Amino acid sequence: MGIEPTYYRHIPGAHPAFQDLVIEEPARPLPDQEKLVSRLKSLVHRFEETRDLRLIGGYRQGSDPDLDMAIKQVPIIYDILKQLPDERPMADAFTDLATALKNGSAAHLVARQRG
């Protein structure tokens, strides 16, 4: 992921040590990452939108492929998003998420974070 250049902002009236404050602009996501985020948001929305229907048994697996995918993958997404105070942050969240979704489980990633 490319990092945008750093720029300096002059702060009038500030202590001399803070006159020229270094501000880092946030890195912009790559196009593939933007597509992944958009797709995951859609899956999470579909999953949450149908929670009541699924809880009362009103959904039959196979009748909606997008919802089937959401039911399978959203719990994995939620596992990846959990971070306990003693866990290390992920080095590359996009790669870890893609790996977990491909493997069908976040267990190995969660164990690695805590280890």
N, CA, C and O atoms as a Tinker XYZ file with bonds, in Angstrom:
   460  protein
     1  N      0.853000   -1.156000    0.000000    73     2
     2  CA     0.000000    0.000000    0.000000    64     1     3
     3  C      0.905000    1.227000    0.000000    63     2     4     5
     4  O      1.798000    1.352000    0.838000    81     3
     5  N      0.666000    2.127000   -0.942000    73     3     6
     6  CA     1.475000    3.338000   -1.020000    64     5     7
     7  C      1.112000    4.328000    0.068000    63     6     8     9
     8  O     -0.043000    4.406000    0.487000    81     7
     9  N      2.085000    5.073000    0.520000    73     7    10
    10  CA     1.853000    6.076000    1.554000    64     9    11
    11  C      2.020000    7.447000    0.928000    63    10    12    13
    12  O      3.002000    7.724000    0.240000    81    11
    13  N      1.048000    8.288000    1.182000    73    11    14
    14  CA     1.078000    9.656000    0.657000    64    13    15
    15  C      2.224000   10.428000    1.301000    63    14    16    17
    16  O      2.628000   10.119000    2.422000    81    15
    17  N      2.747000   11.426000    0.602000    73    15    18
    18  CA     3.857000   12.197000    1.172000    64    17    19
    19  C      3.434000   12.971000    2.417000    63    18    20    21
    20  O      2.273000   13.345000    2.582000    81    19
    21  N      4.413000   13.195000    3.280000    73    19    22
    22  CA     4.201000   13.969000    4.488000    64    21    23
    23  C      4.286000   15.448000    4.132000    63    22    24    25
    24  O      5.063000   15.829000    3.257000    81    23
    25  N      3.515000   16.266000    4.786000    73    23    26
    26  CA     3.626000   17.704000    4.555000    64    25    27
    27  C      3.734000   18.410000    5.898000    63    26    28    29
    28  O      3.413000   17.841000    6.941000    81    27
    29  N      4.178000   19.627000    5.860000    73    27    30
    30  CA     4.390000   20.404000    7.072000    64    29    31
    31  C      3.350000   21.508000    7.163000    63    30    32    33
    32  O      2.985000   22.117000    6.158000    81    31
    33  N      2.887000   21.753000    8.354000    73    31    34
    34  CA     1.917000   22.824000    8.580000    64    33    35
    35  C      2.514000   23.767000    9.619000    63    34    36    37
    36  O      2.902000   23.335000   10.704000    81    35
    37  N      2.586000   25.040000    9.291000    73    35    38
    38  CA     3.092000   26.039000   10.215000    64    37    39
    39  C      1.965000   26.423000   11.173000    63    38    40    41
    40  O      0.850000   26.724000   10.745000    81    39
    41  N      2.264000   26.410000   12.467000    73    39    42
    42  CA     1.263000   26.768000   13.471000    64    41    43
    43  C      1.698000   28.066000   14.134000    63    42    44    45
    44  O      2.585000   28.059000   14.988000    81    43
    45  N      1.076000   29.192000   13.744000    73    43    46
    46  CA     1.472000   30.477000   14.321000    64    45    47
    47  C      1.191000   30.525000   15.823000    63    46    48    49
    48  O      0.162000   30.034000   16.287000    81    47
    49  N      2.105000   31.114000   16.566000    73    47    50
    50  CA     1.914000   31.293000   18.000000    64    49    51
    51  C      2.214000   30.062000   18.829000    63    50    52    53
    52  O      2.115000   30.113000   20.055000    81    51
    53  N      2.571000   28.973000   18.208000    73    51    54
    54  CA     2.867000   27.745000   18.956000    64    53    55
    55  C      4.288000   27.796000   19.489000    63    54    56    57
    56  O      5.108000   28.584000   19.019000    81    55
    57  N      4.569000   26.968000   20.453000    73    55    58
    58  CA     5.913000   26.829000   20.996000    64    57    59
    59  C      6.865000   26.533000   19.835000    63    58    60    61
    60  O      6.485000   25.812000   18.912000    81    59
    61  N      8.090000   27.068000   19.853000    73    59    62
    62  CA     9.014000   26.870000   18.728000    64    61    63
    63  C      9.206000   25.405000   18.322000    63    62    64    65
    64  O      9.408000   25.113000   17.143000    81    63
    65  N      9.145000   24.495000   19.278000    73    63    66
    66  CA     9.326000   23.087000   18.945000    64    65    67
    67  C      8.184000   22.552000   18.079000    63    66    68    69
    68  O      8.341000   21.555000   17.373000    81    67
    69  N      7.033000   23.228000   18.144000    73    67    70
    70  CA     5.868000   22.769000   17.391000    64    69    71
    71  C      5.517000   23.699000   16.234000    63    70    72    73
    72  O      4.441000   23.582000   15.649000    81    71
    73  N      6.418000   24.623000   15.900000    73    71    74
    74  CA     6.133000   25.582000   14.830000    64    73    75
    75  C      5.818000   24.879000   13.514000    63    74    76    77
    76  O      4.859000   25.233000   12.828000    81    75
    77  N      6.605000   23.909000   13.176000    73    75    78
    78  CA     6.382000   23.163000   11.937000    64    77    79
    79  C      6.040000   21.722000   12.298000    63    78    80    81
    80  O      6.917000   20.881000   12.492000    81    79
    81  N      4.775000   21.474000   12.379000    73    79    82
    82  CA     4.273000   20.167000   12.785000    64    81    83
    83  C      4.202000   19.247000   11.571000    63    82    84    85
    84  O      3.673000   19.628000   10.527000    81    83
    85  N      4.728000   18.054000   11.709000    73    83    86
    86  CA     4.666000   17.082000   10.618000    64    85    87
    87  C      3.319000   16.381000   10.680000    63    86    88    89
    88  O      2.937000   15.827000   11.710000    81    87
    89  N      2.617000   16.415000    9.577000    73    87    90
    90  CA     1.304000   15.790000    9.492000    64    89    91
    91  C      1.370000   14.724000    8.404000    63    90    92    93
    92  O      1.730000   15.024000    7.266000    81    91
    93  N      1.031000   13.500000    8.737000    73    91    94
    94  CA     1.009000   12.441000    7.735000    64    93    95
    95  C     -0.415000   12.242000    7.259000    63    94    96    97
    96  O     -1.337000   12.053000    8.052000    81    95
    97  N     -0.574000   12.289000    5.946000    73    95    98
    98  CA    -1.885000   12.032000    5.375000    64    97    99
    99  C     -2.133000   10.527000    5.404000    63    98   100   101
   100  O     -1.202000    9.737000    5.242000    81    99
   101  N     -3.379000   10.134000    5.610000    73    99   102
   102  CA    -3.658000    8.697000    5.635000    64   101   103
   103  C     -3.414000    8.067000    4.268000    63   102   104   105
   104  O     -3.634000    8.691000    3.229000    81   103
   105  N     -2.959000    6.829000    4.291000    73   103   106
   106  CA    -2.737000    6.102000    3.046000    64   105   107
   107  C     -4.082000    5.805000    2.388000    63   106   108   109
   108  O     -5.064000    5.495000    3.063000    81   107
   109  N     -4.109000    5.902000    1.092000    73   107   110
   110  CA    -5.339000    5.592000    0.361000    64   109   111
   111  C     -5.358000    4.101000    0.038000    63   110   112   113
   112  O     -4.332000    3.518000   -0.313000    81   111
   113  N     -6.532000    3.494000    0.159000    73   111   114
   114  CA    -6.607000    2.062000   -0.152000    64   113   115
   115  C     -6.405000    1.821000   -1.651000    63   114   116   117
   116  O     -6.723000    2.673000   -2.481000    81   115
   117  N     -5.881000    0.664000   -1.968000    73   115   118
   118  CA    -5.716000    0.258000   -3.356000    64   117   119
   119  C     -7.079000   -0.104000   -3.936000    63   118   120   121
   120  O     -7.999000   -0.413000   -3.178000    81   119
   121  N     -7.234000   -0.073000   -5.263000    73   119   122
   122  CA    -8.539000   -0.403000   -5.868000    64   121   123
   123  C     -9.072000   -1.773000   -5.448000    63   122   124   125
   124  O    -10.269000   -1.915000   -5.201000    81   123
   125  N     -8.204000   -2.781000   -5.361000    73   123   126
   126  CA    -8.664000   -4.112000   -4.929000    64   125   127
   127  C     -9.167000   -4.080000   -3.489000    63   126   128   129
   128  O    -10.132000   -4.762000   -3.145000    81   127
   129  N     -8.508000   -3.287000   -2.656000    73   127   130
   130  CA    -8.935000   -3.169000   -1.264000    64   129   131
   131  C    -10.276000   -2.446000   -1.173000    63   130   132   133
   132  O    -11.126000   -2.811000   -0.361000    81   131
   133  N    -10.465000   -1.430000   -1.999000    73   131   134
   134  CA   -11.748000   -0.725000   -2.015000    64   133   135
   135  C    -12.875000   -1.660000   -2.432000    63   134   136   137
   136  O    -13.967000   -1.612000   -1.865000    81   135
   137  N    -12.612000   -2.518000   -3.429000    73   135   138
   138  CA   -13.627000   -3.482000   -3.864000    64   137   139
   139  C    -13.933000   -4.479000   -2.756000    63   138   140   141
   140  O    -15.092000   -4.825000   -2.527000    81   139
   141  N    -12.890000   -4.940000   -2.067000    73   139   142
   142  CA   -13.084000   -5.882000   -0.963000    64   141   143
   143  C    -13.928000   -5.250000    0.135000    63   142   144   145
   144  O    -14.869000   -5.874000    0.625000    81   143
   145  N    -13.611000   -4.036000    0.523000    73   143   146
   146  CA   -14.355000   -3.352000    1.576000    64   145   147
   147  C    -15.815000   -3.168000    1.163000    63   146   148   149
   148  O    -16.719000   -3.387000    1.969000    81   147
   149  N    -16.045000   -2.773000   -0.072000    73   147   150
   150  CA   -17.411000   -2.585000   -0.560000    64   149   151
   151  C    -18.196000   -3.892000   -0.503000    63   150   152   153
   152  O    -19.349000   -3.910000   -0.071000    81   151
   153  N    -17.572000   -4.984000   -0.940000    73   151   154
   154  CA   -18.230000   -6.288000   -0.931000    64   153   155
   155  C    -18.512000   -6.752000    0.504000    63   154   156   157
   156  O    -19.581000   -7.294000    0.785000    81   155
   157  N    -17.555000   -6.538000    1.403000    73   155   158
   158  CA   -17.752000   -6.958000    2.791000    64   157   159
   159  C    -18.847000   -6.149000    3.469000    63   158   160   161
   160  O    -19.627000   -6.690000    4.253000    81   159
   161  N    -18.909000   -4.860000    3.172000    73   159   162
   162  CA   -19.984000   -4.032000    3.729000    64   161   163
   163  C    -21.337000   -4.549000    3.258000    63   162   164   165
   164  O    -22.293000   -4.613000    4.031000    81   163
   165  N    -21.407000   -4.914000    1.994000    73   163   166
   166  CA   -22.648000   -5.446000    1.438000    64   165   167
   167  C    -23.049000   -6.752000    2.121000    63   166   168   169
   168  O    -24.219000   -6.956000    2.444000    81   167
   169  N    -22.069000   -7.637000    2.341000    73   167   170
   170  CA   -22.361000   -8.905000    3.013000    64   169   171
   171  C    -22.829000   -8.683000    4.449000    63   170   172   173
   172  O    -23.794000   -9.303000    4.898000    81   171
   173  N    -22.140000   -7.796000    5.165000    73   171   174
   174  CA   -22.526000   -7.523000    6.558000    64   173   175
   175  C    -23.923000   -6.924000    6.613000    63   174   176   177
   176  O    -24.729000   -7.288000    7.469000    81   175
   177  N    -24.204000   -6.009000    5.701000    73   175   178
   178  CA   -25.545000   -5.397000    5.662000    64   177   179
   179  C    -26.608000   -6.466000    5.418000    63   178   180   181
   180  O    -27.632000   -6.495000    6.101000    81   179
   181  N    -26.368000   -7.330000    4.460000    73   179   182
   182  CA   -27.331000   -8.394000    4.127000    64   181   183
   183  C    -27.520000   -9.332000    5.313000    63   182   184   185
   184  O    -28.641000   -9.744000    5.613000    81   183
   185  N    -26.432000   -9.667000    5.980000    73   183   186
   186  CA   -26.472000  -10.543000    7.148000    64   185   187
   187  C    -27.316000   -9.930000    8.260000    63   186   188   189
   188  O    -28.190000  -10.595000    8.817000    81   187
   189  N    -27.060000   -8.678000    8.579000    73   187   190
   190  CA   -27.777000   -8.003000    9.668000    64   189   191
   191  C    -29.230000   -7.720000    9.298000    63   190   192   193
   192  O    -30.122000   -7.802000   10.142000    81   191
   193  N    -29.457000   -7.390000    8.045000    73   191   194
   194  CA   -30.810000   -7.074000    7.561000    64   193   195
   195  C    -31.746000   -8.279000    7.667000    63   194   196   197
   196  O    -32.958000   -8.113000    7.810000    81   195
   197  N    -31.198000   -9.470000    7.600000    73   195   198
   198  CA   -32.024000  -10.687000    7.609000    64   197   199
   199  C    -31.954000  -11.447000    8.932000    63   198   200   201
   200  O    -32.406000  -12.589000    9.021000    81   199
   201  N    -31.394000  -10.821000    9.943000    73   199   202
   202  CA   -31.221000  -11.507000   11.232000    64   201   203
   203  C    -32.554000  -12.054000   11.773000    63   202   204   205
   204  O    -32.628000  -13.226000   12.143000    81   203
   205  N    -33.586000  -11.235000   11.821000    73   203   206
   206  CA   -34.875000  -11.682000   12.363000    64   205   207
   207  C    -35.461000  -12.831000   11.545000    63   206   208   209
   208  O    -35.966000  -13.806000   12.102000    81   207
   209  N    -35.392000  -12.709000   10.231000    73   207   210
   210  CA   -35.906000  -13.759000    9.360000    64   209   211
   211  C    -35.204000  -15.086000    9.635000    63   210   212   213
   212  O    -35.845000  -16.135000    9.699000    81   211
   213  N    -33.896000  -15.033000    9.794000    73   211   214
   214  CA   -33.135000  -16.254000   10.061000    64   213   215
   215  C    -33.421000  -16.802000   11.451000    63   214   216   217
   216  O    -33.493000  -18.016000   11.638000    81   215
   217  N    -33.584000  -15.911000   12.429000    73   215   218
   218  CA   -33.833000  -16.358000   13.811000    64   217   219
   219  C    -35.155000  -17.105000   13.960000    63   218   220   221
   220  O    -35.256000  -18.032000   14.764000    81   219
   221  N    -36.157000  -16.712000   13.198000    73   219   222
   222  CA   -37.457000  -17.406000   13.304000    64   221   223
   223  C    -37.558000  -18.576000   12.325000    63   222   224   225
   224  O    -38.605000  -19.213000   12.213000    81   223
   225  N    -36.454000  -18.855000   11.615000    73   223   226
   226  CA   -36.435000  -20.008000   10.714000    64   225   227
   227  C    -37.100000  -19.747000    9.380000    63   226   228   229
   228  O    -37.486000  -20.689000    8.688000    81   227
   229  N    -37.240000  -18.482000    9.006000    73   227   230
   230  CA   -37.929000  -18.136000    7.759000    64   229   231
   231  C    -37.043000  -18.115000    6.535000    63   230   232   233
   232  O    -37.498000  -17.748000    5.452000    81   231
   233  N    -35.794000  -18.498000    6.680000    73   231   234
   234  CA   -34.908000  -18.520000    5.509000    64   233   235
   235  C    -34.463000  -19.945000    5.230000    63   234   236   237
   236  O    -34.044000  -20.670000    6.132000    81   235
   237  N    -34.562000  -20.330000    3.976000    73   235   238
   238  CA   -34.140000  -21.662000    3.555000    64   237   239
   239  C    -32.842000  -21.537000    2.766000    63   238   240   241
   240  O    -32.791000  -20.840000    1.752000    81   239
   241  N    -31.791000  -22.215000    3.235000    73   239   242
   242  CA   -30.491000  -22.169000    2.566000    64   241   243
   243  C    -30.634000  -22.562000    1.099000    63   242   244   245
   244  O    -31.335000  -23.514000    0.757000    81   243
   245  N    -29.952000  -21.804000    0.243000    73   243   246
   246  CA   -29.970000  -22.082000   -1.187000    64   245   247
   247  C    -30.931000  -21.205000   -1.968000    63   246   248   249
   248  O    -30.876000  -21.162000   -3.197000    81   247
   249  N    -31.812000  -20.505000   -1.264000    73   247   250
   250  CA   -32.777000  -19.662000   -1.979000    64   249   251
   251  C    -32.208000  -18.297000   -2.346000    63   250   252   253
   252  O    -32.777000  -17.604000   -3.189000    81   251
   253  N    -31.098000  -17.897000   -1.731000    73   251   254
   254  CA   -30.453000  -16.613000   -2.037000    64   253   255
   255  C    -28.939000  -16.784000   -1.889000    63   254   256   257
   256  O    -28.428000  -16.790000   -0.770000    81   255
   257  N    -28.211000  -16.923000   -3.015000    73   255   258
   258  CA   -26.766000  -17.161000   -2.939000    64   257   259
   259  C    -25.993000  -16.062000   -2.206000    63   258   260   261
   260  O    -25.021000  -16.358000   -1.511000    81   259
   261  N    -26.406000  -14.809000   -2.349000    73   259   262
   262  CA   -25.721000  -13.726000   -1.641000    64   261   263
   263  C    -25.888000  -13.854000   -0.130000    63   262   264   265
   264  O    -24.941000  -13.646000    0.629000    81   263
   265  N    -27.091000  -14.194000    0.294000    73   263   266
   266  CA   -27.329000  -14.371000    1.724000    64   265   267
   267  C    -26.601000  -15.603000    2.243000    63   266   268   269
   268  O    -26.077000  -15.587000    3.357000    81   267
   269  N    -26.561000  -16.668000    1.452000    73   267   270
   270  CA   -25.799000  -17.853000    1.856000    64   269   271
   271  C    -24.335000  -17.489000    2.091000    63   270   272   273
   272  O    -23.727000  -17.932000    3.066000    81   271
   273  N    -23.771000  -16.676000    1.188000    73   271   274
   274  CA   -22.383000  -16.239000    1.324000    64   273   275
   275  C    -22.228000  -15.394000    2.584000    63   274   276   277
   276  O    -21.255000  -15.559000    3.320000    81   275
   277  N    -23.172000  -14.491000    2.840000    73   275   278
   278  CA   -23.110000  -13.635000    4.027000    64   277   279
   279  C    -23.162000  -14.476000    5.301000    63   278   280   281
   280  O    -22.403000  -14.230000    6.239000    81   279
   281  N    -24.043000  -15.456000    5.339000    73   279   282
   282  CA   -24.175000  -16.314000    6.514000    64   281   283
   283  C    -22.883000  -17.076000    6.781000    63   282   284   285
   284  O    -22.526000  -17.318000    7.934000    81   283
   285  N    -22.187000  -17.451000    5.721000    73   283   286
   286  CA   -20.936000  -18.193000    5.861000    64   285   287
   287  C    -19.768000  -17.281000    6.250000    63   286   288   289
   288  O    -18.932000  -17.663000    7.069000    81   287
   289  N    -19.704000  -16.078000    5.666000    73   287   290
   290  CA   -18.504000  -15.264000    5.813000    64   289   291
   291  C    -18.572000  -14.170000    6.879000    63   290   292   293
   292  O    -17.535000  -13.799000    7.429000    81   291
   293  N    -19.739000  -13.651000    7.184000    73   291   294
   294  CA   -19.817000  -12.542000    8.145000    64   293   295
   295  C    -19.321000  -12.947000    9.536000    63   294   296   297
   296  O    -18.628000  -12.147000   10.163000    81   295
   297  N    -19.630000  -14.133000   10.053000    73   295   298
   298  CA   -19.045000  -14.503000   11.353000    64   297   299
   299  C    -17.510000  -14.507000   11.323000    63   298   300   301
   300  O    -16.874000  -14.174000   12.323000    81   299
   301  N    -16.918000  -14.877000   10.194000    73   299   302
   302  CA   -15.460000  -14.843000   10.066000    64   301   303
   303  C    -14.977000  -13.392000   10.103000    63   302   304   305
   304  O    -13.977000  -13.076000   10.747000    81   303
   305  N    -15.699000  -12.523000    9.409000    73   303   306
   306  CA   -15.354000  -11.096000    9.402000    64   305   307
   307  C    -15.407000  -10.548000   10.825000    63   306   308   309
   308  O    -14.508000   -9.823000   11.250000    81   307
   309  N    -16.461000  -10.894000   11.557000    73   307   310
   310  CA   -16.596000  -10.418000   12.937000    64   309   311
   311  C    -15.452000  -10.931000   13.815000    63   310   312   313
   312  O    -14.949000  -10.199000   14.667000    81   311
   313  N    -15.037000  -12.194000   13.611000    73   311   314
   314  CA   -13.910000  -12.736000   14.392000    64   313   315
   315  C    -12.627000  -11.961000   14.115000    63   314   316   317
   316  O    -11.854000  -11.682000   15.031000    81   315
   317  N    -12.405000  -11.618000   12.857000    73   315   318
   318  CA   -11.206000  -10.861000   12.484000    64   317   319
   319  C    -11.226000   -9.471000   13.119000    63   318   320   321
   320  O    -10.183000   -8.963000   13.531000    81   319
   321  N    -12.401000   -8.857000   13.199000    73   319   322
   322  CA   -12.508000   -7.488000   13.711000    64   321   323
   323  C    -12.345000   -7.392000   15.225000    63   322   324   325
   324  O    -12.079000   -6.309000   15.747000    81   323
   325  N    -12.501000   -8.499000   15.931000    73   323   326
   326  CA   -12.329000   -8.486000   17.390000    64   325   327
   327  C    -10.850000   -8.357000   17.717000    63   326   328   329
   328  O    -10.009000   -9.024000   17.114000    81   327
   329  N    -10.544000   -7.505000   18.665000    73   327   330
   330  CA    -9.159000   -7.393000   19.133000    64   329   331
   331  C     -9.183000   -7.124000   20.625000    63   330   332   333
   332  O     -9.708000   -6.106000   21.078000    81   331
   333  N     -8.613000   -8.044000   21.381000    73   331   334
   334  CA    -8.526000   -7.882000   22.824000    64   333   335
   335  C     -7.360000   -6.960000   23.155000    63   334   336   337
   336  O     -6.446000   -6.811000   22.344000    81   335
   337  N     -7.376000   -6.340000   24.332000    73   335   338
   338  CA    -6.303000   -5.403000   24.691000    64   337   339
   339  C     -4.897000   -5.993000   24.638000    63   338   340   341
   340  O     -3.937000   -5.270000   24.372000    81   339
   341  N     -4.760000   -7.307000   24.890000    73   339   342
   342  CA    -3.420000   -7.915000   24.895000    64   341   343
   343  C     -2.982000   -8.432000   23.526000    63   342   344   345
   344  O     -1.889000   -8.984000   23.403000    81   343
   345  N     -3.808000   -8.266000   22.499000    73   343   346
   346  CA    -3.465000   -8.753000   21.166000    64   345   347
   347  C     -2.641000   -7.741000   20.387000    63   346   348   349
   348  O     -2.832000   -6.531000   20.504000    81   347
   349  N     -1.724000   -8.265000   19.590000    73   347   350
   350  CA    -0.945000   -7.412000   18.698000    64   349   351
   351  C     -1.807000   -7.030000   17.501000    63   350   352   353
   352  O     -2.649000   -7.817000   17.068000    81   351
   353  N     -1.603000   -5.831000   16.965000    73   351   354
   354  CA    -2.353000   -5.465000   15.759000    64   353   355
   355  C     -1.882000   -6.288000   14.569000    63   354   356   357
   356  O     -0.752000   -6.776000   14.552000    81   355
   357  N     -2.739000   -6.438000   13.587000    73   355   358
   358  CA    -2.390000   -7.169000   12.380000    64   357   359
   359  C     -1.402000   -6.350000   11.559000    63   358   360   361
   360  O     -1.503000   -5.126000   11.483000    81   359
   361  N     -0.459000   -7.034000   10.955000    73   359   362
   362  CA     0.506000   -6.344000   10.094000    64   361   363
   363  C     -0.166000   -5.909000    8.795000    63   362   364   365
   364  O      0.109000   -4.819000    8.294000    81   363
   365  N     -1.030000   -6.734000    8.253000    73   363   366
   366  CA    -1.722000   -6.418000    7.008000    64   365   367
   367  C     -3.151000   -6.945000    7.107000    63   366   368   369
   368  O     -3.417000   -8.105000    6.793000    81   367
   369  N     -4.049000   -6.101000    7.538000    73   367   370
   370  CA    -5.432000   -6.516000    7.790000    64   369   371
   371  C     -6.114000   -7.059000    6.541000    63   370   372   373
   372  O     -6.880000   -8.019000    6.626000    81   371
   373  N     -5.846000   -6.458000    5.378000    73   371   374
   374  CA    -6.489000   -6.921000    4.152000    64   373   375
   375  C     -6.057000   -8.340000    3.795000    63   374   376   377
   376  O     -6.891000   -9.169000    3.431000    81   375
   377  N     -4.775000   -8.621000    3.896000    73   375   378
   378  CA    -4.275000   -9.960000    3.586000    64   377   379
   379  C     -4.802000  -10.972000    4.589000    63   378   380   381
   380  O     -5.213000  -12.068000    4.208000    81   379
   381  N     -4.793000  -10.614000    5.871000    73   379   382
   382  CA    -5.295000  -11.519000    6.898000    64   381   383
   383  C     -6.780000  -11.817000    6.702000    63   382   384   385
   384  O     -7.215000  -12.957000    6.858000    81   383
   385  N     -7.542000  -10.801000    6.366000    73   383   386
   386  CA    -8.975000  -10.997000    6.139000    64   385   387
   387  C     -9.212000  -11.873000    4.919000    63   386   388   389
   388  O    -10.028000  -12.793000    4.970000    81   387
   389  N     -8.516000  -11.602000    3.830000    73   387   390
   390  CA    -8.662000  -12.412000    2.620000    64   389   391
   391  C     -8.299000  -13.868000    2.889000    63   390   392   393
   392  O     -8.976000  -14.778000    2.410000    81   391
   393  N     -7.228000  -14.091000    3.658000    73   391   394
   394  CA    -6.796000  -15.449000    4.000000    64   393   395
   395  C     -7.859000  -16.157000    4.832000    63   394   396   397
   396  O     -8.184000  -17.315000    4.571000    81   395
   397  N     -8.396000  -15.469000    5.826000    73   395   398
   398  CA    -9.420000  -16.071000    6.686000    64   397   399
   399  C    -10.668000  -16.418000    5.890000    63   398   400   401
   400  O    -11.251000  -17.484000    6.085000    81   399
   401  N    -11.082000  -15.532000    4.997000    73   399   402
   402  CA   -12.279000  -15.799000    4.199000    64   401   403
   403  C    -12.044000  -16.967000    3.237000    63   402   404   405
   404  O    -12.942000  -17.774000    2.998000    81   403
   405  N    -10.849000  -17.044000    2.699000    73   403   406
   406  CA   -10.516000  -18.141000    1.780000    64   405   407
   407  C    -10.487000  -19.472000    2.524000    63   406   408   409
   408  O    -10.944000  -20.487000    1.999000    81   407
   409  N     -9.945000  -19.472000    3.759000    73   407   410
   410  CA    -9.839000  -20.700000    4.543000    64   409   411
   411  C    -11.128000  -21.067000    5.270000    63   410   412   413
   412  O    -11.282000  -22.196000    5.735000    81   411
   413  N    -12.050000  -20.117000    5.366000    73   411   414
   414  CA   -13.306000  -20.387000    6.046000    64   413   415
   415  C    -13.232000  -20.295000    7.556000    63   414   416   417
   416  O    -14.144000  -20.739000    8.253000    81   415
   417  N    -12.139000  -19.715000    8.075000    73   415   418
   418  CA   -11.977000  -19.597000    9.520000    64   417   419
   419  C    -10.930000  -18.539000    9.850000    63   418   420   421
   420  O     -9.967000  -18.346000    9.107000    81   419
   421  N    -11.131000  -17.863000   10.968000    73   419   422
   422  CA   -10.160000  -16.873000   11.439000    64   421   423
   423  C     -9.361000  -17.415000   12.621000    63   422   424   425
   424  O     -8.576000  -16.679000   13.218000    81   423
   425  N     -9.546000  -18.683000   12.969000    73   423   426
   426  CA    -8.923000  -19.237000   14.177000    64   425   427
   427  C     -7.404000  -19.125000   14.159000    63   426   428   429
   428  O     -6.803000  -18.761000   15.169000    81   427
   429  N     -6.773000  -19.433000   13.025000    73   427   430
   430  CA    -5.301000  -19.391000   12.992000    64   429   431
   431  C     -4.784000  -17.960000   13.104000    63   430   432   433
   432  O     -3.697000  -17.740000   13.639000    81   431
   433  N     -5.540000  -16.989000   12.610000    73   431   434
   434  CA    -5.118000  -15.589000   12.712000    64   433   435
   435  C     -5.280000  -15.066000   14.128000    63   434   436   437
   436  O     -4.425000  -14.338000   14.633000    81   435
   437  N     -6.375000  -15.438000   14.760000    73   435   438
   438  CA    -6.616000  -15.005000   16.137000    64   437   439
   439  C     -5.542000  -15.593000   17.047000    63   438   440   441
   440  O     -5.026000  -14.899000   17.923000    81   439
   441  N     -5.201000  -16.867000   16.848000    73   439   442
   442  CA    -4.152000  -17.503000   17.669000    64   441   443
   443  C     -2.811000  -16.809000   17.457000    63   442   444   445
   444  O     -2.058000  -16.620000   18.413000    81   443
   445  N     -2.503000  -16.429000   16.225000    73   443   446
   446  CA    -1.235000  -15.765000   15.933000    64   445   447
   447  C     -1.176000  -14.385000   16.584000    63   446   448   449
   448  O     -0.116000  -13.973000   17.055000    81   447
   449  N     -2.294000  -13.670000   16.616000    73   447   450
   450  CA    -2.326000  -12.349000   17.243000    64   449   451
   451  C     -2.080000  -12.454000   18.734000    63   450   452   453
   452  O     -1.404000  -11.606000   19.317000    81   451
   453  N     -2.615000  -13.472000   19.346000    73   451   454
   454  CA    -2.493000  -13.601000   20.799000    64   453   455
   455  C     -1.170000  -14.215000   21.206000    63   454   456   457
   456  O     -0.742000  -14.069000   22.351000    81   455
   457  N     -0.515000  -14.902000   20.277000    73   455   458
   458  CA     0.708000  -15.631000   20.582000    64   457   459
   459  C      1.861000  -14.793000   20.737000    63   458   460
   460  O      2.956000  -15.292000   20.997000    81   459
